[in-house]
Amino acid sequence: MTIPRLGEPARPFRLPSAQGGEIALEDFKGRHAVVLWFTKGMACPFCRQQMSQLKRAYAQIREAGGEVLQVTTSAPSRARFYARQFALPFPYLCDPDRRAHAAWGLVKRAHGPAYYAKTWAQAMRTGPVANDFGDVKPLVSEVPSLLADEDMGLFIVDRGGAVRYALAGAYFAEGAPRGLPGADEIVRELKRCAAIA
């Protein structure tokens, strides 16, 4: 699959939530625009940093008529652990088999051992990454996902269910993680969505 084009209907999914139950993108249709963020999850220090960025903007996002859904590769059992340990600010959804990621055109590329050794070395040089959630020691089972060359994606879906904003691609570029748009840009896009609806 390819990444959705602007104006295209959002691709549906229903996933288990760290906070309990299941959540579908369809649940928000007609009620809220959705900031849909595909990420590696809490085990990734850069994801926690970006999660902190969205947490700080969350009140503005809600005020602009939006909701944030974080779609991670975390297993549901691990996600429930995160929900017990941290005040997760918005729904933290589990896509360990990457079906929702793939449906949204977000790919995972395979590499040889040299790639993973280089990625690990770069991550070790970075040192601690500031975030609002503290340090998380990943499980051994989470390490391959942390080192994987996979895409991230941030999409905004309007209340009618159409994709109105898309930022997606390789998570790491030139040794650094791809950044998220700032709160002002996200809120501006949410307001644009409200004007279209």
C-alpha positions in Angstrom: 0.0 0.0 0.0 1.0 3.6 -0.5 0.6 6.5 1.9 -2.9 8.0 1.6 -3.3 11.0 -0.6 -4.9 14.2 0.7 -8.7 14.1 0.4 -8.7 10.3 0.3 -10.9 8.4 2.8 -9.0 7.3 5.9 -8.1 3.6 6.1 -10.0 2.0 8.9 -8.6 0.0 11.8 -9.7 -1.2 15.3 -6.8 -1.8 17.8 -6.4 -2.6 21.5 -5.8 0.4 23.7 -3.3 0.5 26.6 -6.0 2.2 28.6 -8.4 -0.7 28.0 -10.8 -1.9 25.3 -10.4 -1.3 21.6 -10.6 1.9 19.6 -11.4 2.3 16.0 -10.7 5.4 13.9 -14.3 5.2 12.8 -15.3 6.0 16.5 -14.4 9.6 15.9 -16.1 10.2 12.6 -18.6 13.1 12.9 -17.3 14.0 16.3 -13.6 14.9 16.1 -10.8 15.4 13.7 -8.0 12.9 14.5 -4.2 13.5 14.7 -3.1 10.0 13.9 0.5 9.3 14.9 2.2 6.1 14.0 5.3 5.5 16.2 7.5 2.9 17.7 6.1 3.5 21.2 7.3 4.3 24.7 10.4 2.1 24.5 11.8 4.5 21.9 13.4 7.6 23.6 12.8 9.8 20.5 9.1 8.7 20.5 8.8 9.7 24.1 10.3 13.1 23.3 7.8 13.6 20.5 5.0 12.2 22.7 5.9 14.9 25.2 5.7 17.5 22.4 2.1 16.3 21.6 1.2 16.1 25.3 2.1 19.7 25.8 0.0 20.7 22.8 -2.9 18.4 23.7 -5.1 21.1 25.2 -4.7 23.2 22.1 -5.4 20.2 19.9 -8.6 19.4 21.8 -9.7 23.0 21.8 -9.3 23.0 18.0 -11.6 20.0 17.8 -9.0 17.2 17.5 -8.1 14.0 19.3 -4.7 12.3 19.2 -4.4 8.6 18.6 -0.9 7.1 19.0 -0.5 3.8 17.1 2.5 1.9 18.3 4.1 -1.5 17.6 3.9 -2.3 21.3 2.4 -5.6 22.4 -0.9 -5.1 24.4 0.6 -6.5 27.6 3.6 -4.1 27.4 1.2 -1.2 26.6 -0.8 -2.0 29.7 2.4 -1.8 31.7 3.1 1.6 30.3 -0.4 2.7 31.1 0.1 1.6 34.7 3.5 3.3 35.0 2.9 6.6 33.2 0.0 9.0 32.7 -0.5 8.4 29.0 -2.2 11.6 27.8 -4.1 10.2 24.8 -5.1 6.8 23.5 -2.1 4.5 23.1 -3.0 1.8 20.5 -1.3 -1.5 19.9 -0.4 -2.7 16.4 2.3 -5.3 17.1 1.8 -7.1 13.8 2.0 -3.7 11.9 -1.2 -4.3 9.9 -2.5 -0.7 10.5 1.0 0.6 9.8 1.1 -1.3 6.5 -2.5 -0.2 5.6 -1.4 3.4 5.9 1.6 2.7 3.6 4.2 2.8 6.4 6.9 0.2 5.6 9.6 -1.6 7.5 12.9 -2.2 5.6 15.1 -5.2 6.2 18.9 -4.7 6.6 21.9 -6.8 7.5 23.7 -6.8 10.9 26.0 -3.8 9.9 23.0 -1.5 9.6 21.7 -2.4 13.1 25.2 -2.1 14.6 25.5 1.4 13.1 22.0 2.4 14.3 22.8 1.2 17.8 26.1 3.1 17.8 24.3 6.3 16.7 21.6 5.8 19.4 24.3 5.3 22.1 26.1 8.5 21.1 22.8 10.5 21.4 22.7 10.0 25.2 19.6 10.7 27.3 16.7 12.3 25.4 14.7 14.9 27.4 11.0 13.9 27.7 8.1 14.2 30.2 7.9 10.4 30.8 11.4 9.6 32.2 13.5 6.6 31.3 12.1 3.4 30.0 14.2 0.3 29.9 13.0 -1.7 26.8 12.5 -5.4 27.0 14.9 -7.5 24.9 11.9 -8.3 22.7 11.4 -4.6 22.0 15.0 -3.9 20.8 14.6 -5.2 17.2 11.7 -2.8 16.7 13.7 0.1 18.2 16.5 -0.5 15.8 14.3 -1.2 12.8 14.4 1.0 9.7 10.7 1.7 9.6 8.5 4.6 8.7 6.8 7.1 11.0 3.6 8.8 10.1 1.6 11.7 11.3 -1.8 12.3 9.6 -4.8 14.5 10.3 -8.2 13.0 9.5 -11.1 15.4 9.4 -14.5 14.7 11.1 -15.8 13.4 7.8 -13.1 10.7 7.6 -10.9 12.2 4.9 -7.1 12.6 5.2 -6.2 16.3 5.2 -2.5 16.3 6.3 0.3 13.7 5.9 3.9 13.6 7.0 5.4 10.2 6.6 8.7 8.5 5.7 11.8 6.9 7.2 12.0 7.5 10.9 15.7 8.2 10.8 17.2 10.5 8.2 20.9 11.4 8.3 21.3 9.9 11.7 18.5 11.9 13.4 14.8 11.1 14.0 12.3 12.8 11.8 10.6 15.6 13.8 6.9 16.3 14.2 5.3 19.5 13.1 4.9 22.1 15.9 1.7 22.7 17.8 0.9 25.8 15.8 1.0 23.8 12.5 -1.1 21.0 13.9 -3.7 23.4 15.3 -3.7 25.4 12.0 -4.5 22.2 10.1 -7.2 21.2 12.5 -8.9 24.6 12.1 -8.6 24.2 8.3 -10.3 20.8 8.7 -13.2 22.4 10.7 -13.6 25.0 8.0 -13.9 22.2 5.3 -16.5 20.2 7.2 
